[in-house]
Amino acid sequence: MDWRKNRIAVGAMAFFALLALTLWAVNSRDRRPTGSGEIPSIEIDKDAITALEITRPAGEPVMLSSVDGTWRVTAPVDAAADQNNVESALNRLSDLRLTRIAATKPENYARLQVDDANAVQVIVKGGEDTLARLMVGKYGNGMTMIRIDDRPEVFGVSGSLRYAFDRELKAWRDRKVVSVEAATVQAIRFESPKGTFHFQREGDGWTALEGQEALGDFDPKQVTGNLSTVARLTASDFAPEETSEARAGLTEPQATVTMTLADNPNPIVLELGAPTEQAGELYLRRKGEPTIYVVSQYLADRLQPDAKAFETPVAPPAPPPAGPATPPGAQPQPQLPPEVMRQLQEQIRAQQAQPE
């Protein structure tokens, strides 16, 4: 081939080959980390952590601080913290291990939810020092995406890290209204428009001190069942800080529950207030404490039982006995007409649906 006759074609081929090589080099460079390309190690000493500042997307920062060895929420409110949720967050930080580099270019941040608009931002403090700044992103395929401090890379860590930090303020607060052992309760008194019922423990059972005349077939086990709810009562939320005692209906509570504990002269008194703006919720307060809680309608009903709540439950009707099996060789009994069978089934369902 006369190269002089085909020099244009040869030049074009060389140009495109050089262009392809250049593009490959650029793409390879873009795929490589801007740092060393090595996965760094990160170690956060759980015992050295004194505070966590956590900011959810479009939310206000929540500050958790260790105060005299106990974790508290210190911003935006000052309140007791849920120790289990704080412990879960601390454990995830101490177990943090980077397993891979997922991306290096900022245009990938939003897709991996590690940008300012989508990440859960966690600042880990140790005294006056900042131990780590994390941008916790999306979880998928058994891995959570995160950015660390000022590094440009997006790293993958094993497991779901985000769930431990992506919590509402109420989840960081201690929602336990009462947490006592039911066996230590010596007496419990329910007072509401549905009646006043006062029970005192006697051995393994209960004796009615008030409300006896309203009780029919009294069942002490039902007292134990109600007590188990009250002794471990957990709220679903907290009233807004600006909620007044009058608005919460606690100047004149609609119901009260009083528990007397063994070797404790100060009883625990729960006061049930008015409904909240949200349907199916009511305000609640432990007398003598400033916190106003929110509880579900179900728990509110358990706090204001009527007489039937302490009676032996009516057993449901027994199902009709099954017919005898047809002996071998015998002629089968004629079947009931479908219309009669449907009527019998409807009668049985109606009996079972009747209230106890």
C-alpha positions as CSV (number, residue, x, y, z in Angstrom):
1,M,0.0,0.0,0.0
2,D,1.3,3.4,-0.9
3,W,1.3,5.2,2.4
4,R,1.5,8.5,0.7
5,K,-1.8,7.9,-1.0
6,N,-3.5,6.8,2.2
7,R,-1.7,9.2,4.6
8,I,-5.0,10.9,5.4
9,A,-6.6,7.6,6.5
10,V,-3.6,6.6,8.5
11,G,-3.5,10.0,10.2
12,A,-7.2,9.7,11.0
13,M,-6.7,6.3,12.5
14,A,-3.7,7.5,14.6
15,F,-5.8,10.5,15.8
16,F,-8.7,8.4,16.9
17,A,-6.4,5.9,18.6
18,L,-4.7,8.7,20.5
19,L,-8.1,10.2,21.4
20,A,-9.3,6.9,22.7
21,L,-6.2,6.4,24.8
22,T,-6.5,9.9,26.2
23,L,-10.2,9.4,27.2
24,W,-9.3,6.1,28.8
25,A,-6.6,7.7,30.8
26,V,-8.9,10.5,31.9
27,N,-11.7,8.1,32.9
28,S,-9.2,5.9,34.8
29,R,-7.9,9.0,36.6
30,D,-11.5,10.0,37.6
31,R,-12.2,6.5,38.9
32,R,-9.2,6.6,41.1
33,P,-9.4,8.2,44.6
34,T,-8.0,11.7,44.7
35,G,-6.0,10.6,47.8
36,S,-3.8,7.7,48.2
37,G,-6.4,5.2,46.9
38,E,-6.0,3.2,50.0
39,I,-8.8,2.5,52.4
40,P,-8.0,4.4,55.6
41,S,-8.5,2.9,59.1
42,I,-10.8,4.7,61.5
43,E,-11.0,4.0,65.2
44,I,-13.4,5.7,67.6
45,D,-12.9,4.9,71.3
46,K,-16.4,4.5,72.7
47,D,-15.2,5.5,76.2
48,A,-13.7,8.7,74.9
49,I,-17.0,10.0,73.4
50,T,-18.6,12.7,75.5
51,A,-21.1,14.2,73.1
52,L,-22.8,13.6,69.8
53,E,-24.3,16.2,67.6
54,I,-26.8,14.7,65.1
55,T,-28.5,16.6,62.3
56,R,-31.1,14.8,60.1
57,P,-31.9,16.1,56.6
58,A,-33.9,19.4,56.9
59,G,-33.9,19.0,60.7
60,E,-32.4,20.9,63.6
61,P,-29.4,19.5,65.4
62,V,-29.9,17.2,68.4
63,M,-27.1,17.3,71.0
64,L,-26.5,14.3,73.3
65,S,-24.1,14.8,76.2
66,S,-22.7,12.6,78.9
67,V,-23.5,14.3,82.2
68,D,-22.1,12.6,85.3
69,G,-21.9,9.3,83.5
70,T,-25.5,9.5,82.2
71,W,-26.5,10.5,78.7
72,R,-28.9,13.4,78.3
73,V,-30.5,15.3,75.5
74,T,-29.0,18.8,75.9
75,A,-30.4,20.5,72.8
76,P,-32.9,21.6,71.5
77,V,-34.4,20.6,74.9
78,D,-32.8,19.5,78.2
79,A,-34.2,16.0,79.0
80,A,-33.3,12.5,80.0
81,A,-32.1,10.5,77.0
82,D,-33.1,7.0,75.9
83,Q,-30.1,5.1,77.1
84,N,-30.7,2.1,74.8
85,N,-30.8,4.3,71.6
86,V,-27.7,6.2,72.7
87,E,-25.9,3.0,73.5
88,S,-26.8,1.6,70.0
89,A,-25.3,4.7,68.4
90,L,-22.1,4.5,70.4
91,N,-21.6,0.8,69.6
92,R,-22.0,1.5,65.9
93,L,-19.3,4.2,66.1
94,S,-16.9,2.0,68.0
95,D,-17.4,-0.9,65.5
96,L,-17.0,1.4,62.4
97,R,-14.8,-0.2,59.8
98,L,-14.4,1.0,56.2
99,T,-14.6,-1.9,53.7
100,R,-14.4,-0.2,50.2
101,I,-14.2,3.0,48.3
102,A,-17.6,3.5,46.6
103,A,-17.0,6.9,44.8
104,T,-14.7,9.8,44.7
105,K,-16.4,12.5,42.5
106,P,-18.8,15.0,44.2
107,E,-21.4,14.4,41.5
108,N,-22.0,11.0,43.1
109,Y,-22.7,12.5,46.5
110,A,-26.4,13.1,46.0
111,R,-27.1,9.7,44.5
112,L,-25.4,8.1,47.5
113,Q,-27.1,10.5,49.9
114,V,-23.9,11.7,51.5
115,D,-24.4,15.4,50.4
116,D,-25.5,18.2,52.7
117,A,-29.2,17.9,51.7
118,N,-29.6,14.1,52.2
119,A,-27.0,12.9,54.7
120,V,-27.4,12.4,58.4
121,Q,-24.5,14.5,59.8
122,V,-22.8,13.2,63.0
123,I,-20.2,15.1,64.9
124,V,-18.4,13.0,67.5
125,K,-16.9,14.9,70.4
126,G,-14.4,13.9,73.0
127,G,-14.2,16.7,75.5
128,E,-13.1,19.8,73.5
129,D,-11.8,17.7,70.6
130,T,-13.8,16.6,67.5
131,L,-13.1,12.9,67.1
132,A,-14.9,12.5,63.8
133,R,-17.3,14.2,61.4
134,L,-19.5,11.7,59.4
135,M,-21.9,12.2,56.6
136,V,-24.0,9.0,56.8
137,G,-25.8,8.2,53.5
138,K,-27.9,5.5,52.0
139,Y,-28.0,1.8,52.9
140,G,-28.1,-0.9,50.3
141,N,-26.8,-4.3,49.5
142,G,-25.6,-4.8,53.1
143,M,-23.6,-1.6,53.1
144,T,-23.9,2.0,54.2
145,M,-22.3,4.9,52.3
146,I,-20.4,7.5,54.4
147,R,-18.0,10.4,54.1
148,I,-15.4,11.1,56.8
149,D,-14.1,14.5,57.9
150,D,-12.9,16.4,54.8
151,R,-12.0,13.4,52.7
152,P,-13.6,13.5,49.2
153,E,-14.1,9.7,49.0
154,V,-17.3,7.9,49.7
155,F,-16.7,4.8,51.7
156,G,-18.8,1.7,52.3
157,V,-19.2,0.3,55.7
158,S,-20.8,-3.1,56.5
159,G,-24.3,-3.1,57.9
160,S,-27.0,-0.5,58.4
161,L,-25.3,2.5,60.1
162,R,-27.9,5.1,59.3
163,Y,-30.8,3.6,61.3
164,A,-28.8,4.2,64.5
165,F,-28.7,8.0,64.0
166,D,-31.7,8.8,61.7
167,R,-34.1,9.3,64.6
168,E,-36.6,11.9,65.6
169,L,-36.0,14.0,68.7
170,K,-38.6,12.0,70.6
171,A,-36.7,8.8,69.9
172,W,-33.6,10.2,71.6
173,R,-35.6,11.2,74.7
174,D,-36.5,8.8,77.4
175,R,-40.2,8.0,76.9
176,K,-40.6,5.7,79.9
177,V,-43.2,7.2,82.2
178,V,-43.0,4.4,84.8
179,S,-40.5,1.6,85.0
180,V,-40.9,-0.5,88.2
181,E,-41.2,-4.1,88.9
182,A,-44.8,-5.1,89.1
183,A,-44.0,-7.4,92.1
184,T,-43.0,-4.4,94.2
185,V,-46.4,-2.8,93.8
186,Q,-48.4,-3.4,97.0
187,A,-51.6,-1.4,96.1
188,I,-53.1,0.2,93.0
189,R,-56.0,2.6,92.7
190,F,-57.9,3.5,89.5
191,E,-60.2,6.6,89.7
192,S,-62.1,7.8,86.7
193,P,-65.7,8.5,85.6
194,K,-66.0,4.8,85.0
195,G,-65.5,4.1,88.7
196,T,-63.1,3.9,91.5
197,F,-61.3,0.6,92.1
198,H,-58.7,0.1,94.8
199,F,-56.8,-3.2,95.2
200,Q,-54.3,-4.4,97.7
201,R,-51.9,-7.2,97.2
202,E,-52.4,-10.3,99.5
203,G,-50.0,-13.1,98.9
204,D,-50.1,-13.9,95.2
205,G,-53.5,-12.3,94.7
206,W,-55.4,-9.1,95.2
207,T,-58.2,-7.9,97.5
208,A,-60.6,-5.2,96.5
209,L,-60.7,-2.3,99.0
210,E,-63.0,0.0,96.9
211,G,-65.4,-0.8,94.1
212,Q,-66.1,-4.3,95.4
213,E,-69.9,-3.8,95.1
214,A,-69.5,-3.0,91.4
215,L,-67.5,-6.1,90.6
216,G,-69.3,-9.3,89.6
217,D,-67.2,-12.3,89.1
218,F,-63.9,-10.7,90.4
219,D,-60.8,-12.2,88.9
220,P,-57.5,-11.1,90.6
221,K,-55.6,-12.0,87.4
222,Q,-57.1,-9.1,85.7
223,V,-55.6,-6.7,88.2
224,T,-52.2,-8.2,87.5
225,G,-52.8,-7.7,83.8
226,N,-53.7,-4.0,84.2
227,L,-50.8,-3.5,86.6
228,S,-48.3,-4.9,84.1
229,T,-49.3,-2.1,81.7
230,V,-49.0,0.7,84.3
231,A,-45.8,-0.5,85.8
232,R,-44.0,-0.4,82.4
233,L,-45.8,2.5,80.9
234,T,-44.1,4.1,77.9
235,A,-45.4,7.2,76.1
236,S,-45.5,7.6,72.3
237,D,-44.5,11.2,72.3
238,F,-44.1,14.4,74.3
239,A,-46.3,17.5,74.4
240,P,-44.8,20.6,72.7
241,E,-42.8,22.7,75.2
242,E,-45.4,25.5,75.0
243,T,-48.3,23.2,76.1
244,S,-49.8,24.5,79.3
245,E,-51.2,22.5,82.2
246,A,-54.6,23.8,81.4
247,R,-54.4,23.0,77.7
248,A,-53.3,19.4,78.6
249,G,-56.3,19.1,80.8
250,L,-54.2,18.4,83.9
251,T,-55.5,21.1,86.2
252,E,-58.4,18.7,86.7
253,P,-57.4,15.3,85.3
254,Q,-60.1,13.0,83.9
255,A,-58.5,10.0,85.5
256,T,-55.7,9.1,88.0
257,V,-53.8,5.9,88.8
258,T,-52.0,5.6,92.1
259,M,-49.4,2.9,92.8
260,T,-48.0,2.2,96.3
261,L,-44.6,0.5,96.3
262,A,-43.0,-1.7,99.0
263,D,-40.7,0.2,101.3
264,N,-41.5,3.5,99.5
265,P,-43.8,6.0,101.3
266,N,-44.2,8.1,98.2
267,P,-46.8,6.7,95.8
268,I,-46.6,7.0,92.0
269,V,-49.5,9.0,90.7
270,L,-50.4,9.2,87.0
271,E,-52.8,11.9,85.8
272,L,-54.6,11.5,82.5
273,G,-55.5,14.7,80.7
274,A,-57.3,15.9,77.6
275,P,-57.1,14.7,74.1
276,T,-54.3,16.2,71.9
277,E,-54.9,17.7,68.5
278,Q,-54.1,14.3,67.0
279,A,-57.0,11.9,67.1
280,G,-56.5,8.9,69.3
281,E,-53.9,10.5,71.7
282,L,-54.2,12.0,75.1
283,Y,-51.9,14.0,77.5
284,L,-50.5,12.3,80.5
285,R,-48.3,13.5,83.4
286,R,-46.6,11.8,86.3
287,K,-47.7,14.0,89.3
288,G,-44.9,16.2,90.6
289,E,-42.9,16.1,87.4
290,P,-42.9,18.8,84.7
291,T,-42.8,16.5,81.6
292,I,-46.1,16.2,79.8
293,Y,-46.3,13.0,77.8
294,V,-48.6,11.8,74.9
295,V,-50.1,8.3,75.1
296,S,-52.3,6.3,72.8
297,Q,-56.0,5.8,73.3
298,Y,-55.4,2.2,74.0
299,L,-53.1,3.0,77.0
300,A,-55.6,5.7,78.1
301,D,-58.4,3.1,78.2
302,R,-56.1,0.8,80.3
303,L,-55.6,3.6,82.8
304,Q,-59.4,4.1,83.3
305,P,-60.9,0.6,83.4
306,D,-64.5,-0.1,84.3
307,A,-65.8,-3.0,86.5
308,K,-65.8,-5.5,83.6
309,A,-62.1,-5.1,83.3
310,F,-61.6,-6.9,86.6
311,E,-64.1,-9.7,86.0
312,T,-63.5,-13.2,84.7
313,P,-63.7,-13.1,80.9
314,V,-66.6,-14.9,79.4
315,A,-65.4,-18.0,77.5
316,P,-66.3,-18.0,73.8
317,P,-68.9,-20.5,72.8
318,A,-67.6,-24.0,72.0
319,P,-67.7,-25.0,68.3
320,P,-70.3,-27.7,67.4
321,P,-69.0,-31.2,67.8
322,A,-67.9,-33.0,64.7
323,G,-70.1,-35.7,63.4
324,P,-69.1,-39.3,63.8
325,A,-67.0,-40.8,61.0
326,T,-68.7,-43.1,58.6
327,P,-67.7,-46.7,59.4
328,P,-66.1,-48.6,56.5
329,G,-68.7,-50.1,54.2
330,A,-71.6,-48.1,55.7
331,Q,-73.7,-45.9,53.7
332,P,-72.8,-42.2,54.2
333,Q,-75.4,-40.0,55.9
334,P,-77.2,-37.6,53.7
335,Q,-75.7,-34.1,53.6
336,L,-77.6,-31.0,54.8
337,P,-78.9,-28.8,52.0
338,P,-76.5,-25.9,51.3
339,E,-79.1,-23.4,52.3
340,V,-79.5,-25.0,55.8
341,M,-75.8,-25.3,56.2
342,R,-75.3,-21.6,55.4
343,Q,-78.0,-20.6,58.0
344,L,-76.3,-22.7,60.7
345,Q,-72.9,-21.2,59.9
346,E,-74.3,-17.7,60.1
347,Q,-75.9,-18.4,63.4
348,I,-72.6,-19.7,64.8
349,R,-70.8,-16.6,63.5
350,A,-73.4,-14.3,65.1
351,Q,-73.0,-16.1,68.5
352,Q,-69.2,-15.8,68.3
353,A,-69.5,-12.1,67.4
354,Q,-71.6,-11.2,70.4
355,P,-69.7,-9.1,73.0
356,E,-68.6,-10.9,76.1
